[in-house]
Amino acid sequence: MKLITAIVKPHKVEDIKTALQGIDVTGLTVTEAKGFGRQGGHTETYRGAEYKIDFNPKAKVEVVAADDQVALVTETISEAAQTGKIGDGKIWVVPVESLTRIRTGETGEEAV
């Protein structure tokens, strides 16, 4: 099993959710986040005063998937999140040592 984490633009979360449901992913977690990558922050003007925004709003999407589903899930998230503009985000995958569904006590891939 693997934990797939994606940092994406917040307005793409609904598209990602719909795309993942289309490939039968049954669960995901979304968290509001702030961050910056190569684009750094940006400058905005409010009432004539210019100020720098160091962190851009982002969303963190997390999915636990069976090993044989990782490539499909990663590709699906990437396609749904892509705008072609700077700041589209990143996806990374890390191993999950164990997983337990609290309600049923199922463990491992049965709990996904």
C-alpha positions in Angstrom: 0.0 0.0 0.0 1.1 3.6 -0.6 0.0 7.0 0.6 -0.4 9.4 -2.4 -0.2 13.0 -1.4 -0.9 15.8 -3.9 -0.5 19.6 -3.3 -2.8 21.3 -5.8 -4.7 24.5 -6.5 -7.8 24.6 -4.3 -10.2 25.2 -7.3 -9.1 21.8 -8.8 -10.2 19.7 -5.8 -13.7 19.1 -7.1 -12.3 18.0 -10.5 -9.9 15.6 -8.7 -12.6 14.1 -6.6 -14.8 13.5 -9.6 -11.9 11.9 -11.6 -11.0 9.7 -8.6 -14.6 8.5 -8.2 -14.5 7.7 -11.9 -11.7 5.1 -11.3 -13.5 3.7 -8.1 -11.3 5.4 -5.5 -13.6 5.2 -2.4 -11.9 7.6 -0.1 -9.7 10.7 0.1 -8.8 13.4 2.6 -8.5 17.1 1.6 -6.8 19.6 3.9 -6.4 23.4 3.3 -2.8 24.3 3.0 -0.5 27.2 2.3 2.8 27.1 0.5 5.0 28.2 -2.3 7.3 26.6 -4.9 9.3 28.1 -7.7 6.8 30.9 -8.1 7.5 32.1 -4.5 4.9 34.4 -3.2 3.3 37.3 -5.0 2.6 41.0 -4.5 -0.9 42.4 -4.3 -2.3 46.0 -4.0 -5.0 46.8 -1.5 -6.2 50.4 -1.1 -3.2 51.7 -2.8 -0.7 49.9 -0.6 1.4 47.1 -2.0 2.1 44.0 0.1 3.7 40.7 -0.4 1.9 37.4 0.1 4.6 34.8 1.0 2.3 31.7 0.9 -0.2 30.8 -1.8 -3.4 28.9 -0.9 -3.2 25.2 -1.7 -5.1 22.0 -1.0 -3.5 18.8 0.1 -5.2 15.7 -1.2 -4.3 12.3 0.3 -5.3 8.8 -0.9 -4.2 5.4 0.3 -4.1 2.9 -2.6 -3.1 -0.6 -3.2 0.4 -1.0 -4.9 -1.2 -1.9 -8.2 -3.4 1.2 -8.3 -0.7 3.8 -7.5 0.2 4.6 -11.1 -3.5 5.0 -12.1 -4.3 7.2 -9.1 -1.3 9.4 -9.6 -2.0 9.8 -13.3 -5.7 10.6 -12.6 -4.8 13.3 -10.0 -2.2 14.8 -12.3 -4.6 15.0 -15.3 -7.4 16.5 -13.2 -5.2 19.0 -11.4 -3.2 20.3 -14.4 -3.9 23.8 -15.7 -0.6 24.2 -17.5 0.3 27.2 -15.3 2.9 27.7 -12.7 1.8 26.4 -9.2 -0.1 23.4 -10.4 1.5 21.4 -7.6 3.3 18.2 -6.8 2.4 14.6 -6.1 4.5 12.2 -4.0 4.1 8.6 -2.9 5.3 7.0 0.3 4.9 3.4 1.6 2.2 2.6 4.2 3.3 0.0 6.7 -0.1 -0.8 8.1 -3.7 0.3 7.8 -6.7 -0.6 10.0 -10.3 0.3 9.4 -11.6 1.2 12.8 -15.2 0.3 12.3 -14.6 -3.3 11.2 -11.1 -4.1 12.4 -10.0 -4.9 8.8 -6.3 -4.5 8.2 -4.0 -4.1 5.2 -5.4 -3.7 1.7 -8.8 -5.0 2.8 -9.1 -1.7 4.8 -8.5 0.5 1.8 
